[in-house]
Amino acid sequence: MTHSFEPPVRTLMGPGPSDVSPRVLEAMSRPTIGHLDPAFIELMDEVKRLLQFAFQSENELTMPVSAPGSAGMEACFVNLVERGDTVIVAQNGVFGGRMKENVERCGATPVMVNDEWGNPVDPHKVEEALKDHPEAKLLAFVHAETSTGARSDAAALCSLAQDHDCLSIVDTVTSLGGIEVDVDGWGADAVYSGTQKCLSCAPGLSPVTFSNRARDVISSRKQPVQSWFLDMELVMGYWGEQTQRAYHHTAPVNALYGLHESLIILEEEGLDNAWKRHRRNHLALAAGFEALGLKFAVDPNYRLPQLNSVYLPAGIDDAALRQQLLAEYQLEIGAGLGPLAGKVWRVGLMGFASNEKNVLLCLAALDGTLRQQGAAIDSGQAVAAAQAIYSG
């Protein structure tokens, strides 16, 4: 007989999903109501307002796409990119490469600006590409590259796009709620994120926001949006501010309960306080890593506090150690991707999971497992180094 699934209780310190707040889990268990119920329409309005708060934007076209962050990415591209367009794509990790694929599938031409994995996007290279391609319609880049833990200068890149009469598409999947995201201050045109990272909500929704300039481009398209489901002109019939909402799709009602609760938690804490908390826990974790002798893959000036990439010590079996952490400590950390596969661990400190308890657990567990595998580390120092940051 098949039994109900009972998942193990893990501490999620990988690149996502992150630990979901108990308040969010409780919210998701509340009774389901109809997706056009007047009470649910009120909730939708609150979700929109709270997302505007999180994005620091007054964009009217702000909503959660009813699918994970990858769908938010695709929504931005399929609505703004048409066949024959030229798009500048900055790539410094995995997710810039996915942007390139979206451009190609829209029938457009990507112009790649490549930087070494672990480095931020170089604004000077982007500027040269924009000068060399005056026909470019858009600039696309990742603010917080999940595959490396590097942060790029979104304000500078969006400013370059404006200077060259380009729209900007910005990936904030890992940054929203963990570091500053200032959509209106940057002048960004299309921004997408995910619920499963620093918002500490369950996976499955993708917040997006579009500027008025982007909306004008969408409404004046020569060709229909290639995705019916992600066509913003259609979706806004459901998510817009009109009195009578038009049915578009059956929204994931309980998932939206969870997003609403996670955004309330963020509002209660305050954006500045959330960013400071992520920064403080990162500094403690970094001190512990350095006490173990582990080296970061990203320069301190560009490191994400919520996603820490460190090189494995020599002679360590990556998969075996991560499996040992999972089996003995119920602790999940992430492996490297692309050229960093087998070379780094990606350790997340995202949202609800960014706390002192998790930092100390991770350091103690790594200390013990590395010592058992015979790594040449300075054992016994990591937890004390982190505690010194907290007490200081």
Sequence and secondary structure as in RCSB ss.txt:
>XXXX:A:sequence
MTHSFEPPVRTLMGPGPSDVSPRVLEAMSRPTIGHLDPAFIELMDEVKRLLQFAFQSENELTMPVSAPGSAGMEA
CFVNLVERGDTVIVAQNGVFGGRMKENVERCGATPVMVNDEWGNPVDPHKVEEALKDHPEAKLLAFVHAETSTGA
RSDAAALCSLAQDHDCLSIVDTVTSLGGIEVDVDGWGADAVYSGTQKCLSCAPGLSPVTFSNRARDVISSRKQPV
QSWFLDMELVMGYWGEQTQRAYHHTAPVNALYGLHESLIILEEEGLDNAWKRHRRNHLALAAGFEALGLKFAVDP
NYRLPQLNSVYLPAGIDDAALRQQLLAEYQLEIGAGLGPLAGKVWRVGLMGFASNEKNVLLCLAALDGTLRQQGA
AIDSGQAVAAAQAIYSG
>XXXX:A:secstr
          EE SSS     HHHHHHHTS    TT HHHHHHHHHHHHHHHHHHT   SEEEEESS HHHHHHH
HHHHH  TT EEEEEESSHHHHHHHHHHHHTT EEEEEE  TTS   HHHHHHHHHH TT  EEEEESEETTTTE
E  HHHHHHHHHHTT EEEEE TTTBTTB   HHHHT SEEE  SSSTT   SS EEEEE HHHHHHHHT SS  
S STT HHHHHHHHSS SS    S   HHHHHHHHHHHHHHHHH HHHHHHHHHHHHHHHHHHHHHHT  BSS G
GGBBTTEEEEE  TT  HHHHHHHHHHHH EE EE  GGGTTTEEEEE  GGG SHHHHHHHHHHHHHHHHHTT 
   TT HHHHHHHHHH 
